[in-house]
Amino acid sequence: MIMHHLVLQVAAPATLNADLVATIAERVQPCGLEKLPSAQGDWGLQAVRLRSIAVDPHVVRALMPRVALEHSLDWAIVPASMRLADFKLLALDMDSTLVAMETIDELGEAGGKKAQIAEITEAAMRGEITDYAESLRRRLALLAGTPESVLQSVYARMRLNPGAEALIAEAKQAGLKVLLATGGFTWFTERLKDRLGLDFVAANTLEILGGKLSGHLVGPVVDAHGKRRALLDTCASIGCLPTQAIAVGDGANDLAMMNAAGLSVAYHAKPAVQDAAAVALTYCGLDGVLPLFEA
């Protein structure tokens, strides 16, 4: 019989309420409670692990959504003894996952097309436009004539999502390789690769002619299938199984990659992505992936 743990966490500077944790523990009947690192005093906790819950995980899944919404709480049911070092690859989406922006939307700002592009982006992320290549073609067409200098301006405004550097550092320390797989653009991914020490990237290449974006790509489109293929190819190249990969994303075009991985994490994601993922982080930063694993 597979034993499961229930991990509870909130985003700093909030702390878990001891009475709330006790109430949840009473319902799920764990064999013990582990206070996870980040404690400040006795109950200045951001995360706890309820070990070896004694009820069926379906009971927990029925209980927790309402509690989580009421208390801004992230939760996850994880197999007992799951360690980060059991995995060999961490695959991350870029826009709205690794970084706190949709880069193509920001590129549209210079030409006054941000709202139009963002509308298409949102529809694609929600899965309403199922052909990602078509949605990207439509958005790129709106960028035609944008000066190349705008790319640098967008990169200067680019900020990592909270916990990104901590997650990548811990993953690399545990021996994992890190893949950035995105429908975004190599102009940004190569800079992020150097900045963060990433091992692999898969992204689209913008065509730039005469110092301006042409509105087209060079080479094939990296869409949902391309992200999945990047994960599988990277696993093959480093000699691991897809089940030894962790995939983190936020949009519908991440689902194929996430479904191919051994552990899928929806990060501040659309509802359909949260429903499909093994774990959903709604409030915590990317370092909220770390408490899922045994020390």
Disulfide bonds with the S-S distance in Angstrom:
none
